[in-house]
Amino acid sequence: MKTFVAKKEEVSRGWYLINAEGQVLGRLASRIARLLIGKDKTTFTPHVDAGDHVVVINASGIRVTGKKLTDKVYYRHSMYPGGLKARTYQQVRDRFPTRPLEMAVKRMLPKNRHQSRRMCRLHIYVGPQHRHQAQNPEVIE
C-alpha cells in the first residue's frame, strides 16, 4: 500500500461555526487550531495547507480559569530602549474583545509559511451575528 500524499489542488475546505460563549480560552483555541491545520482530516499531509474555515461567534463570552483575568500579561516591544509594553488579559479584552482568542490560536499554529494563510481563514465575531451564512457552516459544539 502506498502512502497518501495530498496535493494542494485536491484540498477541499469546509466551514465550521463555533459558539464561544462560556468556553475556556485555551481549550477553544487548541480546537480551532486543529481545524485550521486540518489535522482531523484523513487526507492530512504536513507540508500541504489543507485546513478549513472557522467562524467563531460570541467571542466576548470566552472565560478564563483561575486568576488569569488580572494576572495574565501580554507583552509587546517597540524595539526601542525601554519600549516594553505590558497589558493584562482584562485590559486587552476590554479594548479588543477578539484579540485574546486570535493571539492564542496564532501561537498554537506552527511557525511556518502556512501560518498567515491559516489565520486568514479564522473569522472571529464579538456578537452572535456573522457574515458567512451563505457558506452554510457546520455547527460544532
C-alpha positions in Angstrom: 0.0 0.0 0.0 1.3 3.4 -0.9 1.5 6.4 1.4 -1.1 9.0 0.6 0.3 12.5 -0.1 -2.3 15.3 -0.7 -1.7 17.9 -3.3 -2.9 21.5 -2.9 -5.2 21.1 -5.9 -7.1 18.2 -4.2 -7.8 20.1 -1.0 -11.5 20.6 -0.1 -12.2 23.2 2.6 -15.2 23.1 4.9 -16.8 25.8 7.0 -17.3 25.4 10.8 -19.2 27.6 13.2 -18.2 27.6 16.9 -20.1 29.4 19.7 -17.5 30.6 22.2 -20.0 31.6 24.9 -18.8 30.2 28.2 -15.9 28.2 26.8 -12.4 28.2 28.2 -9.9 30.2 26.1 -7.1 27.6 25.8 -9.2 24.6 25.1 -11.2 26.5 22.5 -8.0 27.8 20.8 -6.5 24.4 20.5 -9.7 23.0 18.9 -9.7 25.9 16.4 -6.0 25.4 15.7 -6.6 21.7 14.8 -9.4 22.7 12.4 -7.3 25.4 10.7 -4.4 23.0 10.3 -6.6 20.2 9.0 -5.3 17.6 11.5 -8.7 15.9 11.9 -8.9 15.0 8.2 -7.9 11.6 6.8 -6.1 13.4 4.0 -3.8 15.4 6.4 -0.3 16.0 4.9 2.1 18.2 7.0 3.5 20.2 4.1 0.1 21.0 2.5 -2.2 23.6 3.9 -5.5 21.6 4.0 -7.3 23.3 6.8 -10.9 24.6 7.0 -12.5 27.9 7.6 -13.6 28.6 11.2 -16.2 31.1 12.2 -16.3 32.0 15.9 -19.3 33.9 17.3 -19.8 35.4 20.8 -16.1 35.9 21.4 -16.7 38.4 24.1 -18.2 35.5 26.3 -14.9 33.5 26.5 -13.9 32.8 30.0 -10.5 32.1 31.6 -9.8 30.0 34.7 -8.0 30.9 37.9 -6.7 34.5 38.3 -5.8 34.9 34.7 -8.2 37.8 34.3 -5.8 40.0 36.3 -2.5 38.0 36.3 -2.1 37.0 32.7 0.0 39.6 30.9 0.5 40.2 27.2 3.9 41.8 26.3 5.0 43.6 23.2 8.1 45.6 22.5 8.7 48.6 20.2 12.3 47.6 19.6 13.5 50.9 21.2 15.2 51.0 24.6 12.6 51.0 27.3 9.9 50.1 24.8 8.4 47.1 26.6 4.6 47.4 27.0 2.5 45.1 29.2 -1.2 44.7 29.4 -3.3 42.3 31.4 -5.8 40.0 29.9 -8.7 42.1 31.1 -7.2 45.3 29.5 -6.7 43.6 26.2 -10.2 42.0 26.3 -11.9 45.4 27.1 -10.2 47.2 24.3 -10.2 44.4 21.6 -12.7 41.6 22.6 -11.5 39.2 19.8 -7.7 39.7 20.3 -7.0 37.2 23.1 -8.6 34.3 21.1 -6.8 35.4 18.0 -3.4 35.6 19.7 -4.0 32.2 21.4 -4.8 30.5 18.1 -1.9 32.1 16.3 0.5 31.0 18.9 -0.8 27.4 18.7 -0.2 27.2 15.0 3.1 26.0 13.6 5.6 28.9 12.9 5.9 28.4 9.1 4.8 29.9 5.9 1.3 28.5 6.2 0.6 30.4 9.5 -0.6 33.6 7.9 -2.8 31.8 5.4 -4.4 29.8 8.2 -5.1 32.9 10.2 -6.9 34.4 7.2 -9.4 31.5 7.4 -10.2 32.4 11.1 -13.2 34.7 11.3 -14.0 36.0 14.9 -17.1 38.0 15.8 -18.0 39.6 19.1 -21.7 39.0 18.9 -24.0 36.2 17.6 -24.2 37.6 14.1 -21.7 36.7 11.3 -21.5 37.3 7.6 -21.0 33.7 6.5 -24.5 32.3 6.3 -24.1 31.7 2.6 -21.3 29.1 3.2 -23.6 27.0 5.4 -21.1 26.4 8.2 -21.4 23.2 10.2 -22.1 23.9 13.8 -19.5 22.4 16.3 -20.5 22.0 20.0 
